[in-house]
């Protein structure tokens, strides 16, 4: 009996999880996108159910029509592009498994996306934000060390909440993180981050001992469990709200800020690539555009031949 489209999707997700070490976040996105694709294939335009097509019946026109439906439902271009990439990966998997002869999604053009520069904040604003938590309280110590690592080491929020005690070396100023695709890398952090971490780990140890808890997670919530990415987002929002200046900052903004400030200070692009854990240098190169914009602003404000004529 031939395998169904739904069963192939399950096999593909299992392949991503166990052989490609895809993160839970990636798996959720793939599962959601493919379920949407399956729903489109198994429901007529009016909503009535219909049999799923045979795998070989899914061609490039099928995929294009799926994208058309997504546009009709007012999906953003970036969302449509991601869903197309998911379908491409799935169909590629089917072709490699011999279930189909060729990948029909390969020849479907991706939506043209607008180039977006990463958000970042100034050195002064970053310093103000990182120093906002009250270092005289246990939660303040925790929050300060979180902000120090996000800005001082450029960690993704998922990498930060996944840290265990054995991943941090205060003496060497190094942290071992597990990034996308379960790839490990070693990232340095500075003296101030080390001081903040040392202060927090002391109170963390006392709280764990007093409450009779166990666990290796570095960053804990009030109940002693591992912090989630959403919780870190709420922590950042809380301290941004305490600043006098209005800033649009989320945890990933601090990662962008880390890279932008490093590049502006003269760091090599490939070194930043390694620190951020980018697989491709092209992903890191977007920060050069930010740096160039900064240089243009400085030139226009400082060079006498660039200034507007005095009236």
C-alpha positions in Angstrom: 0.0 0.0 0.0 1.4 3.4 -1.0 2.2 5.8 1.8 -0.1 8.8 2.2 1.0 12.4 2.0 0.3 12.8 5.7 2.6 9.8 6.6 5.4 11.3 4.4 5.1 14.5 6.3 5.5 12.7 9.6 8.5 10.9 8.3 10.0 14.1 7.1 9.5 15.8 10.5 11.1 12.8 12.2 14.1 13.0 9.8 14.5 16.7 10.7 14.3 16.0 14.4 16.6 12.9 14.7 19.0 13.2 11.7 19.2 17.0 11.1 18.9 17.9 14.8 16.4 20.6 14.1 15.4 22.8 17.0 11.9 22.6 18.5 11.1 26.1 17.1 12.1 24.9 13.6 10.1 21.7 13.9 7.0 23.7 15.0 7.3 26.0 11.9 7.8 23.1 9.5 4.9 21.1 11.0 2.6 24.2 10.8 3.6 25.0 7.3 3.2 21.5 6.0 -0.2 21.0 7.8 -1.3 24.2 6.0 -0.1 22.8 2.7 -1.9 19.5 3.4 -5.1 21.3 4.3 -4.9 23.2 1.0 -4.5 19.9 -1.0 -7.3 18.1 0.8 -9.9 20.8 0.7 -11.7 22.3 -2.3 -12.0 26.1 -2.5 -15.4 26.0 -0.9 -14.0 24.1 2.1 -15.4 20.7 1.2 -13.0 17.7 1.8 -11.4 16.0 -1.2 -8.9 13.1 -1.5 -5.2 14.0 -1.2 -3.5 13.9 -4.6 -0.9 11.3 -5.4 2.6 12.6 -4.8 3.5 12.7 -8.5 0.4 14.8 -9.1 1.8 17.7 -7.1 3.6 19.9 -9.7 4.9 23.4 -9.8 1.5 24.8 -10.6 0.1 23.2 -7.5 2.7 24.9 -5.4 2.1 28.3 -7.2 -1.7 28.0 -6.6 -0.9 27.3 -2.9 1.1 30.5 -2.7 -1.7 32.3 -4.4 -4.1 31.2 -1.7 -1.7 32.4 0.9 -1.6 35.9 -0.7 -5.4 35.9 -0.8 -5.4 35.3 3.0 -3.1 38.4 3.3 0.0 36.5 4.5 3.1 38.7 4.5 5.7 38.1 1.8 8.2 36.9 4.4 5.6 34.3 5.7 4.9 33.1 2.1 8.6 32.8 1.4 9.1 30.7 4.6 6.2 28.4 3.7 7.6 28.0 0.1 11.0 27.1 1.6 9.3 24.5 3.8 7.5 22.9 0.9 10.8 23.0 -1.2 12.6 21.1 1.6 9.8 18.6 1.9 9.7 17.9 -1.8 13.4 17.6 -1.9 13.3 15.0 0.8 10.6 13.1 -1.2 12.8 13.1 -4.3 15.9 11.9 -2.3 13.7 9.1 -0.9 12.6 8.1 -4.4 9.0 8.9 -3.7 8.9 11.4 -6.6 11.2 11.9 -9.6 12.0 15.6 -9.2 11.3 18.5 -6.8 8.5 20.6 -8.4 8.9 23.4 -5.9 12.5 24.0 -7.0 11.4 26.1 -10.0 8.8 28.2 -8.2 10.2 31.7 -7.6 10.4 33.0 -4.1 8.6 36.3 -3.3 10.9 39.3 -3.6 11.5 40.5 0.0 12.4 44.0 1.0 15.9 44.2 2.5 15.6 45.0 6.2 18.5 46.3 8.2 18.8 44.8 11.7 17.5 47.0 14.6 20.2 48.2 17.0 20.6 50.8 19.8 23.5 53.1 20.6 26.4 52.2 22.9 24.9 54.7 25.5 21.4 53.2 25.3 22.8 49.6 25.6 24.8 50.6 28.7 21.8 52.2 30.3 19.6 49.2 29.6 22.1 46.6 30.9 22.6 48.7 34.1 18.9 49.1 34.8 18.2 46.0 37.0 18.7 46.6 40.7 21.8 44.7 41.6 20.8 44.7 45.2 18.1 42.1 44.7 18.2 38.5 43.7 16.0 39.0 40.6 18.0 42.2 39.7 21.2 40.1 39.8 19.6 37.5 37.5 18.3 40.1 35.1 21.6 42.0 34.9 23.5 38.9 34.0 20.8 38.0 31.3 21.2 41.5 29.7 25.0 41.3 30.0 25.1 38.0 28.1 22.6 39.1 25.4 24.5 42.3 24.7 28.0 41.2 25.7 28.1 37.8 24.0 25.5 38.3 21.2 23.6 35.2 22.3 20.2 34.2 20.8 17.6 34.1 23.5 17.1 30.4 22.9 20.8 29.8 23.4 20.7 31.8 26.6 17.8 29.9 28.2 19.4 26.6 27.2 22.6 27.3 29.2 23.6 24.9 31.9 26.0 25.5 34.7 28.7 23.4 33.0 28.6 25.7 30.0 30.0 28.7 31.7 33.7 29.3 32.7 33.9 32.4 34.7 37.7 32.2 35.0 38.2 32.0 31.3 35.3 34.3 30.4 33.9 31.7 28.0 30.4 30.2 27.4 29.6 27.1 25.4 26.3 27.6 23.5 24.2 25.2 21.4 23.0 27.2 18.4 20.8 26.4 15.3 21.1 22.8 14.1 22.5 21.8 17.5 25.8 23.3 16.5 28.1 24.1 19.4 30.4 27.1 19.6 32.5 28.9 22.3 31.8 32.6 22.9 33.8 34.9 25.1 32.2 37.4 27.4 33.7 40.5 29.2 34.6 41.4 32.7 31.3 43.1 33.5 29.3 40.1 32.3 31.6 37.8 34.4 31.0 40.0 37.5 27.3 40.0 36.9 27.2 36.2 36.4 29.3 35.6 39.5 27.0 37.7 41.6 23.9 35.9 40.2 25.3 32.4 40.5 25.9 32.9 44.2 22.3 33.8 44.9 21.1 31.1 42.5 23.0 28.5 44.5 21.5 29.7 47.8 17.9 29.7 46.4 18.4 26.2 45.0 19.8 24.9 48.3 17.2 26.6 50.5 14.3 25.3 48.4 15.7 21.8 48.1 15.7 22.0 44.3 18.0 20.4 41.7 18.8 21.2 38.1 21.5 22.5 35.9 19.8 25.4 34.2 21.6 28.7 34.7 18.7 31.0 34.5 15.7 30.2 36.7 12.2 31.6 37.2 10.7 32.4 40.6 9.6 28.7 41.0 13.1 27.4 40.4 12.4 26.1 36.8 14.3 27.0 33.7 13.4 30.4 32.2 11.7 30.3 28.8 12.4 32.6 25.8 9.1 34.3 26.4 10.0 35.1 30.0 13.3 36.6 28.8 11.3 38.8 26.4 9.1 40.0 29.3 12.2 40.7 31.4 13.7 42.8 28.6 10.4 44.6 28.1 10.2 45.4 31.8 13.6 47.0 32.0 13.2 48.9 28.7 10.0 50.3 30.2 12.0 51.6 33.2 14.2 53.7 31.0 13.6 57.4 30.6 14.1 57.2 26.8 11.7 55.3 24.6 13.4 52.3 22.9 12.0 49.6 20.7 14.1 46.7 22.0 13.5 42.9 22.2 16.1 40.3 23.1 17.3 39.9 19.4 17.9 43.6 19.2 20.7 43.2 21.8 22.3 40.5 19.5 22.1 42.9 16.6 23.5 45.6 18.7 26.4 43.4 19.8 27.3 42.7 16.2 26.9 46.3 15.0 29.1 47.7 17.8 31.8 45.1 17.2 31.9 45.9 13.5 31.9 49.6 14.2 34.9 49.2 16.5 36.9 47.4 13.8 36.1 43.7 14.4 36.7 41.4 11.4 33.5 40.2 9.7 34.5 36.6 9.8 35.2 36.9 13.6 31.7 38.3 14.1 30.3 35.4 12.0 32.0 32.9 14.3 30.8 34.7 17.4 27.2 34.8 16.2 27.2 31.3 14.9 26.1 32.2 11.4 26.6 29.4 8.9 27.0 31.7 6.0 29.0 34.9 5.9 26.2 36.5 3.8 24.0 36.5 6.9 26.6 38.5 8.8 27.2 40.9 6.0 24.0 42.7 6.7 25.7 44.5 9.5 28.1 46.1 7.1 25.2 48.1 5.7 24.4 49.4 9.2 28.1 50.3 9.6 28.1 52.2 6.3 25.0 54.1 7.2 26.7 55.2 10.4 29.8 56.3 8.5 27.7 58.4 6.1 25.9 60.1 9.0 29.2 60.9 10.8 30.7 62.2 7.5 27.7 64.4 6.8 27.7 65.8 10.3 31.4 66.3 10.7 33.1 67.0 7.3 33.1 70.8 6.4 32.6 70.0 2.7 29.5 67.9 3.5 27.7 70.4 5.6 24.9 72.6 4.3 25.9 76.1 3.4 25.3 78.7 6.1 22.7 81.3 5.3 
